[in-house]
Amino acid sequence: MATDNPTDITLLRGDITEQHVDAVVNAANSSLMGGGGVDGAIHRAGGPTILEGCRALRSSEFPEGLPAGRAAATTAGDLPARWVIHTVGPVYSKEEDRSGLLASCFTESLRIAHGLGAGSIAFPAISTGVYRWPVEDAARIAAQAVRTAPESVPDIRFVLFSDRALAAFEEAFAP
């Protein structure tokens, strides 16, 4: 798939916690203390070291929590990755356009990964779970964001949990 950045983009169905990449993106909540869905899976698979890193972020850079659209990194603990990049997606709203915040989750995560020197990154379908973002729209926003991000990494993966999400991302990334 051609992009504006010199990257290889892979779309696959699977478990993001099993990806052998430099950075795994966590669809976190603003507390950074773990939760359900991808967030819970990453914390469970990565072990207590990730939570310790999140506590350190809360006691320093983000005492009020990580705002939607922002990203921050911790160690990956027991995951087969070097770092976890935590980003907080917006809750979907029909009344308010929050697509810029969702796009920012991808571009900020890529900025952090680039700054860490990561060569590979795995993204989930941010905001499409309990935050109720329609997966087709989220896929379109993700595709546009990573294709036009000012900073990138050579290997970008989208690891989708369902066939429906995979199909939506395949359509969004189609040439």
C-alpha positions in Angstrom: 0.0 0.0 0.0 1.4 3.4 -1.0 1.5 6.1 1.6 3.0 9.6 1.8 5.5 8.3 4.3 8.1 5.6 3.5 6.4 2.9 5.5 5.2 -0.6 5.2 1.6 -0.9 6.4 0.3 -4.3 7.4 -3.3 -5.1 8.4 -4.0 -8.3 10.2 -6.5 -10.0 12.5 -4.9 -11.1 15.8 -3.9 -10.3 19.3 -1.9 -7.1 19.7 -0.3 -8.4 22.8 1.5 -11.1 20.7 3.1 -8.7 18.2 6.9 -8.7 18.1 7.3 -5.0 17.5 9.3 -2.2 19.0 6.1 -0.4 20.2 2.6 -1.5 20.9 -0.1 1.1 21.1 -2.5 0.9 24.0 -6.0 2.2 23.6 -5.9 3.5 27.2 -8.2 5.4 29.4 -7.1 8.8 30.8 -6.3 7.3 34.2 -3.6 5.1 32.7 -4.4 2.5 35.4 -5.7 -0.2 33.1 -9.2 -1.0 32.1 -11.1 -3.3 29.7 -10.6 -4.3 26.1 -7.2 -3.7 24.6 -6.1 -1.7 27.7 -6.8 -4.6 30.0 -5.2 -7.1 27.7 -2.0 -5.1 27.5 -1.8 -4.6 31.2 -2.5 -8.3 31.9 0.0 -9.6 29.3 2.7 -7.0 30.1 2.6 -7.5 33.8 3.0 -5.0 36.7 5.9 -3.1 35.1 3.5 -1.3 32.7 1.3 -0.2 35.6 4.4 1.1 37.4 5.4 3.1 34.4 1.9 4.5 34.2 2.0 5.5 37.8 5.2 7.3 37.1 3.6 9.2 34.2 0.7 10.2 36.5 3.0 11.4 39.2 5.1 13.5 36.8 3.8 14.6 33.3 0.1 13.8 33.6 -1.1 14.2 37.2 -4.7 14.8 35.9 -4.5 11.9 33.5 -3.6 11.6 29.9 -5.8 13.8 27.7 -7.7 12.4 24.7 -5.5 12.6 21.6 -2.2 12.6 23.4 0.3 9.8 23.8 3.0 8.7 26.3 5.3 5.7 26.5 6.2 3.2 29.1 8.2 0.0 29.1 6.4 -3.0 27.6 7.1 -5.3 30.6 6.5 -8.9 29.6 5.1 -8.1 26.1 7.3 -9.1 23.1 7.9 -5.3 22.5 10.2 -2.6 23.9 7.6 0.0 24.7 3.9 0.5 25.1 2.6 3.8 23.8 -0.6 4.7 25.6 -3.1 7.0 23.8 -6.6 8.0 24.8 -9.1 7.9 22.1 -12.2 10.1 22.2 -15.6 8.8 23.0 -17.7 8.9 19.8 -20.4 11.7 19.6 -23.0 12.4 16.9 -23.3 15.9 18.2 -19.6 16.9 18.2 -16.9 16.2 15.6 -14.1 14.6 17.6 -12.3 13.1 14.5 -9.3 15.4 15.0 -8.7 13.9 18.4 -8.9 10.4 17.0 -6.5 11.3 14.2 -4.2 12.8 16.9 -4.0 9.4 18.7 -2.3 8.0 15.6 0.0 10.9 14.8 1.0 11.4 18.4 1.7 7.7 18.8 3.9 7.8 15.7 5.7 10.9 16.9 6.5 9.2 20.2 7.6 6.0 18.4 9.8 8.0 16.0 11.4 9.8 19.0 12.1 6.5 20.7 13.8 5.2 17.5 11.2 2.5 17.0 11.3 0.7 13.7 7.9 -1.0 14.1 4.6 -0.2 15.8 1.3 -2.1 16.2 -2.0 -0.2 16.5 -5.4 -1.4 17.6 -8.7 0.0 16.3 -8.6 3.0 18.8 -12.0 4.1 20.2 -14.0 1.4 18.4 -14.8 -0.6 21.5 -16.5 0.9 24.6 -15.9 4.4 23.1 -18.4 3.3 20.4 -16.6 4.9 17.4 -18.0 3.3 14.2 -15.2 1.1 12.9 -15.5 2.1 9.3 -15.1 5.8 10.2 -12.3 5.0 12.6 -10.5 3.1 9.9 -10.8 6.0 7.5 -9.5 8.4 10.0 -6.6 6.1 11.0 -5.6 5.6 7.3 -5.6 9.3 6.6 -3.6 10.0 9.8 -0.8 7.5 9.3 -0.5 8.4 5.6 0.0 12.1 6.3 1.7 12.0 9.7 4.7 14.3 9.9 6.7 11.6 11.7 6.5 7.9 11.1 8.2 4.5 11.5 9.2 2.0 8.8 6.8 -0.8 9.9 3.2 0.1 10.9 0.8 -2.7 11.8 -2.9 -2.5 12.5 -3.8 -5.6 14.6 -7.6 -6.0 14.5 -9.6 -8.1 16.9 -12.5 -9.0 14.5 -13.1 -9.8 10.9 -15.4 -6.8 10.6 -12.7 -4.4 11.8 -10.1 -6.1 9.5 -12.5 -5.6 6.5 -13.1 -1.9 7.4 -9.4 -1.3 7.6 -8.7 -3.1 4.4 -11.2 -0.9 2.7 -9.8 2.3 4.2 -6.3 1.4 3.2 -7.1 0.2 -0.3 -5.3 2.1 -3.0 
